[in-house]
Structure formats: C-alpha cells, structure tokens
Amino acid sequence: MEKAIVTQIKSAIKRPERQKRTLTALGLRKMNQSVEVVLTPQIQGMIHAVQHLVRVEKI
C-alpha cells in the first residue's frame, strides 16, 4: 500500500465543524504536526475534504 505524510499547515479555527473533525480523524491536532497514513480511498477522500489546510507528501 502507498503511504503519505500529511502535515497540517493552516489552523482549524473558524472552520466548519466537519473540517475540524476530519483533521482530528486524520490524527492532526496542532499546526505543523505530521502523521504518516496509508492512502486508502477513505483517507484520500478525507485529505481532499481538507486539502486547503494540509500538505501531502507521498512516500
């Protein structure tokens, strides 16, 4: 399976609750925090929903 590093680059303050929960579900809680995820279709959809708040680097 393909993996990626997802880094939160923008704040979740003043964002819709759905986007805040998506960041939490990805494992992101703070600015500039990075997590390594397996790129399943579900995770790719979550990344797409908050693509303006995160940076993705494929491994």
Buried (B, 14 or more C-beta within 10 A) or exposed (E): EEEBEBBBEEEBEEBEEEBBEBBEEBEBEEEEEEBEBEBEEEBBEBBEBBEEBBEBEEE
